[in-house]
């Protein structure tokens, strides 16, 4: 499904890159702020593109019923080892995100942290279609780190499809390959099958004699609503 100059299994995880051990900070805030400890075990959470399970480890420690899937067997194997070392069961598995092996309405929350943005807009819509299928009515998608199209390193890459670049000659994206870059309109198009509850944009600046933009990302909270 996904065509990229970088293979995340061979070019990234097998080379010891992107081995995250700590959860994403905004995710920590969202889950702890919105769900009481008494309610957490009842919530079924799936993280797509879970990598080595850093967010899943956190969710399990906090009492959530969470599992993860990733297209990289290397990441899944390493992540399961980390989970066992932390006292949890192996709950990561390899999967193609375009065709998830779960029954309809199996989850309350689908979590994406930096996975969707490493796909084309067309593939993002397919993956979100699967997310909608496996979510219960009233379930939500949480998506973090969708890169913005004003990101200063976007011009290092070659446009390969609408809103999507690859073959970066320099910068962070030269290590990860295919990346989509978004504005409000493209986010609305990708999430059009959901009711969008919230879109946040975060710009980071380096402040010196002048301010220079160094990063731009979006996050999305979207609801599956019975149509």
Secondary structure as GFF3:
##gff-version 3
##sequence-region A 1 227
A	DSSP	pi_helix	8	12	.	.	.	ID=ss1
A	DSSP	three_ten_helix	13	15	.	.	.	ID=ss2
A	DSSP	alpha_helix	25	34	.	.	.	ID=ss3
A	DSSP	alpha_helix	37	40	.	.	.	ID=ss4
A	DSSP	beta_strand	44	48	.	.	.	ID=ss5
A	DSSP	alpha_helix	54	61	.	.	.	ID=ss6
A	DSSP	beta_strand	65	70	.	.	.	ID=ss7
A	DSSP	alpha_helix	73	85	.	.	.	ID=ss8
A	DSSP	beta_strand	92	94	.	.	.	ID=ss9
A	DSSP	beta_strand	107	113	.	.	.	ID=ss10
A	DSSP	three_ten_helix	116	118	.	.	.	ID=ss11
A	DSSP	alpha_helix	121	134	.	.	.	ID=ss12
A	DSSP	beta_strand	135	147	.	.	.	ID=ss13
A	DSSP	three_ten_helix	154	156	.	.	.	ID=ss14
A	DSSP	beta_strand	158	161	.	.	.	ID=ss15
A	DSSP	beta_strand	164	166	.	.	.	ID=ss16
A	DSSP	three_ten_helix	172	175	.	.	.	ID=ss17
A	DSSP	beta_strand	179	180	.	.	.	ID=ss18
A	DSSP	alpha_helix	184	190	.	.	.	ID=ss19
A	DSSP	beta_strand	195	207	.	.	.	ID=ss20
A	DSSP	beta_strand	211	223	.	.	.	ID=ss21
###
